[in-house]
Amino acid sequence: MMLLYTVLPVDDVLEGIDAVPEATMMLRLGDLDLEVEKYEGFQVKVVRILSTDPQHYLLPHCQPGSIIRMTQF
């Protein structure tokens, strides 16, 4: 059992709890692993970066929310 203390209404807290998350896939871009979801056509959207190298998090084309065209590989 979990207690949640909040000033928000219960409906706002539980909004979307039954929603099915979109399927993601792993993508290797050079020596960098990314978790991506399908976007439009041959494009994917970066969900998160899977790396222990801090320099990877500074790459602008790999930031979460970035769109990568599959023809770039």
C-alpha positions in Angstrom: 0.0 0.0 0.0 1.3 3.5 -0.9 0.3 6.8 0.6 0.5 9.9 -1.6 0.2 13.3 0.1 -0.7 16.0 -2.5 -2.9 19.1 -2.9 -3.9 18.0 -6.4 -7.3 16.3 -7.0 -7.2 12.5 -7.3 -8.4 12.8 -10.9 -5.3 14.9 -11.9 -2.9 12.5 -10.1 -4.3 9.4 -11.7 -4.8 10.9 -15.2 -3.5 8.5 -17.8 -2.7 5.7 -15.4 -4.6 3.2 -17.6 -3.0 4.4 -20.8 -0.8 1.9 -22.7 2.7 3.3 -23.2 4.0 3.5 -26.7 6.4 0.7 -27.8 10.0 1.7 -27.9 13.0 0.1 -29.4 16.8 0.3 -28.9 18.9 2.0 -31.5 22.7 2.0 -31.7 24.1 5.2 -33.2 27.9 4.7 -33.4 29.0 3.9 -29.9 25.8 5.4 -28.4 22.7 3.4 -27.4 19.3 5.2 -27.6 15.8 4.3 -26.7 13.5 5.6 -29.4 9.9 5.4 -30.5 8.6 5.3 -34.1 7.6 8.7 -35.4 6.6 9.4 -39.0 7.8 7.5 -42.0 11.5 6.6 -41.6 11.9 8.8 -38.5 12.3 8.0 -34.8 12.0 10.2 -31.8 14.6 9.9 -29.0 13.1 8.9 -25.6 16.3 8.6 -23.6 20.0 8.2 -23.8 21.6 5.0 -22.5 25.2 5.8 -21.8 27.6 6.3 -18.9 29.7 8.8 -20.9 28.7 12.4 -19.9 29.8 13.7 -23.4 26.9 11.8 -25.0 24.4 13.8 -23.1 25.8 17.0 -24.7 25.2 15.9 -28.3 22.3 18.0 -29.7 21.1 15.4 -32.2 20.6 12.8 -29.4 18.7 14.8 -26.9 15.3 13.4 -25.8 12.6 14.6 -28.1 15.0 15.0 -31.0 13.9 13.4 -34.4 16.4 11.2 -36.2 15.9 10.2 -39.8 16.7 6.6 -40.4 18.6 7.5 -43.6 21.3 9.0 -41.4 22.8 5.6 -40.7 
